[in-house]
């Protein structure tokens, strides 16, 4: 079957936008083809520095004919309703409709037959629409046209079944021509199918597939390093970026003066990566970086790259010299002295300065260290120095090194390794791939930093929205969750919340907040649910484990996970599944009765009114299970608590089989409802089974 070949050729597309652009083009074309009635065998898009391309295989030459029945108004309906129906169906008169009868009477039915169009005609409308609707995060206009594209659109290649699909987009006519490498190939390339297109580009020094460019760069870089007994420092983000900058990547190695190896490795990497897009190289013998770097050119130089390499080395030397100067200047001023400069930096309007924030972090670290039974003096010292590197020259030049440089400066100024590591780690985990801190001083510093942010921004109602989180509060909440769960910390967040809010009030006045601080725990629960679902836990079981027995939110995250794991294991057993079903039945009865009036209390069961053996047995089983479950929950032995509840499975099944809850005698009926209330309350001590589905 025929194929579609499309290329949108423009000025340079930013590397960071290319991956999403390819996915968007693939998605939008798929949507258009499916809406037109096509079922392509495959649709794949590609992105590079100057082009978006797409191949759609297995398309028919024309659309299939379509027949549709559209139900209309009743016979005798008002003229306005009939006119609207005819217009929507594309008909001009009622005699073009059929009359169909059902139990409710006769109504009109329009039978619409639509002949399929030529596929090329459909594509000639679809492609311009996609181009005009394309969701670039940033776009521009140029010349006198009104088209918006990421950069000026130069040409459109669009062919179907080896023929050009004719159309025009803002003065750019479709055709079968494209261009190769900007510096190497000047002649146009003509291609009307994908095979010739790829061959033509390759001959013109363009590799279409971004994944192939990445693979070439990575393989060539490793080969260069291994030849010299070195190792490439893997960097997926940088690899994707340089692959988006070079149509014909040529990998080479350069070197720099060994004196710069006295700089921290992170400084060397930041200088190479941030400014120059170079890969760092590691010496396996020392475990540190080597005085080498790998760079990617976009051209095969006639001299083998000698002149190019010299230029790259010269530029890097200038960058490293700047870093050398900044690093040694920073070392002259102790971090303690720099804390005074933090008062001149605003943390956020309404939340005071960074200097005042450091004061709060010290106090909050004091409380956390006490809860975690660790060195309070070390925790306070780490908090005091944690933000000092923000005013250093190195961090001003490389903001991504905040915390990292603080650690190096602290070590150079004779602070303990524990405090220095805490200064570095208080930002962690900074991403999903970043490990949570495990040393107690680092844990305290990281939690204090995140909890202060959450309390401050929630107190002034600067909350995340569905699409925006400018203060990274979701990341802060997830960081808290990961630190707590990875280290199994038992921290009372509600108490800490009150203490953190009071710290703000001590600085900013008693009227500060409270804003939405009461929403912090539900916010943590929401992020915890996302985190646990990603770990494979079921969402309804998670909801069932989030509540305390009194119906309030549980603020002990470790306890929530313990309950969740025990509950999920219990529900996999026959006793667990049947008990959950029994709970649902009891809850449904109570819900229905609650609509009729107030329900009796769970503790209002009168043993003297129990008549049938089954309700007596349930009451006896409840008293035993309640005692055992309460003891197990108090000892945090949730598996034992579930086992205690499992003993209720037989009695509750027998109760529902033999006992009529809604007895005619109102006193008897109320007593049996109270018994069911007691049954549901007993399970709530362990988990809120009402949250379970099914």
C-alpha positions, 0 to 999 in steps of 0.5 A: 500500500502507498506511503506518506512522506512529509518533511517540514524544513526550517531554520535551527530547531532548539535541541530541547524541543526536538523530541517533543516536536517529533511526538507531537507530529506523530500524534497529530498525524495519527489523529488526522488519519484516524479521523479520516477513516484510515488505519495506517500500518505505522506512523513514525516521526523524526526530528533534527536540527533543521527538520521534522520528518514523518513516514506513514505506511500502509495508506489506501489510495482513497478513503472508504465510503461511509454510511451513517444513520443519524436519529432525528426528532419525533414526527410532528416536532417543532419546525425549529428542531426539524430545521436544526436536524436537517442542517446537522445532517446536511439535508435539505428536506424531510423527504430525504429522511426515513420514518422509523417507529418504536414504543414511544412513536415515530421519528425521523432518521437521516441515512447519510452516505459519504463517498470516500475522497482521494487520500492525497486530497485529504492530506492536502488539507490535513498537513497545513492544519497540523502546521498551523496548530502545531504546539511549539512551546515558543514560536515566531512569525517572520516576514509579512505572513501570519504563520507561527513556527519555531523558526522560519519555515523554509520548505515542505516536502510532502509526497504520497504514492510517489507523487507530490501532494499539492498545497501551500502554507503561508506562501511555502508550496509543497514539493519533493525537494529538501536540503542536506547539511548546511556546510557540506551539501548545497544542491537540493535533494529530490525524493518522493519516497522514504527510502530515497529520502533517507539515502539522499540525506545520508549522501548529503551528510545528514543522519535523520534518526535522532536515536541513531545520532545519539548511538553514534556519538555514545559509541564513538566517544567510548571508543576514543576514551577506551583507546587511552585507558579512560572512561566516558562520564555518561550524561544522557541529557547532554547526549540528547542535546548534542545529538540535536545540534549535529546533523552529521556528528563527528566525535573528537577528544581534546585536552586541557592543562593538568593544573585545572585538575585541582578544581573540584570535578563538579566545577570542571564538568559544569564548565565543560557541560554548561558552556561548551557542551563537552563530555567529561572523561574519567581516569579509572586509576584515580577515580577522578576526572582526567585532563581530557574532554570529548566534543562533538562537531557537525562537520568532517574537517579536512585536517582531521579536526586539528584546527577545530580541536585547538579552538575548542581547547582554547575556549575551554581554557578560558572558561576553566581559568575563570572558574579557577579565579572564582574558586580561589576568590571564594575560598578567601571568605569563610561561609560563616561570614557570608551568612550576613550577605543572605539578608540582602537576598529576598527568599520570596515576597511575604516570606522574608529574606534568605537570611531570615530563612536560615534562622528558621532552618536552624530552629526547625533542624533543632526540632528535627534533630531532637525527634531523630535523636541525632546531634543537635549542634551539628544539625544547627550548624549545617542549617546555618551554613547551608545557604551561604554558597548562594552568594559565592562567585562560583554559584552565581556563575553555575547555579546548579552547583549550589550545595556542592560548592558549599560542601567543598568550601566547608571542608576547606574551612575545617568543618566536619565531613558530616556538616559538609555533606549535609550542606550538599545534601540538603537539596536532595533528592533533586530529581526522581533519579537522585538518591535521598540522603541517608546520614542523619545530619543530611536528613535533618537539613533536607527535611528542614529545607523542604518543610520550611518551603511547604509551610511558607508558600502554603501559608501565603496561598501560593499553591501549585495548580494543575499545570504550574508549580513555580516553587517546586512544591510537588518536588519538595513534598515528594522529597519529604516522602522519599526521605521519610520512607527510605529511612523509615522515619517516624516524624509527627508532621502535624506537630512540626507544621505548627512549629514551622508556622510559629517560626514564620510568625516570630519573624513576620508577626502573629498575623502571618498565615495560616493561609492553606497550611491545613492543606499540607498533609492532604497535599503530602497524601496526594503525592504519596498516592502518586508515589505508591501507585508508581510502586505498584500499589492499588489506589483503592488500597492506598486510600484505605490505609490513609486514615486513622481509626477516628477518621482523621488523616494519618501523618505517619507516612511509614505507618501508612505504608505498613498498613497498606502492605498488610492490607494488600497481603490480607486482601489476597487471601479468601478471608480478606476478600470475603471480609471486604465483601461483608464490609461492603454489604454492611456499609450499604445497609447502613448507608441506606438506613442513614437516609431514613434517620439517625443511626444508632452508635456502634457502642449501643449494642444491647446483648440482651436483645440479641435473639438469633445464634448468628447475631450472638456469634457475631457479637462475641466474635467482635468483642474478641477481634476488637481486643486483639486488633486494638492490641496489634495496632498499638504494637504496629503488628498490622498482619496480626490485626488483619488476622484478628479481623479475619476471624469475623469472616464466618460470623458476618457471612452467617449473620447476613445469611440468617438474620433479618436486619430490618426487623419489624420490631424497631428496637430489634432493628436498631440493635442489629444496625448498631451491631453492624456499626460496631462491625464496620468500626472494628475494621476501621481501626486497621483500614478504611475498607469503604475505600475499596472498590469491588 
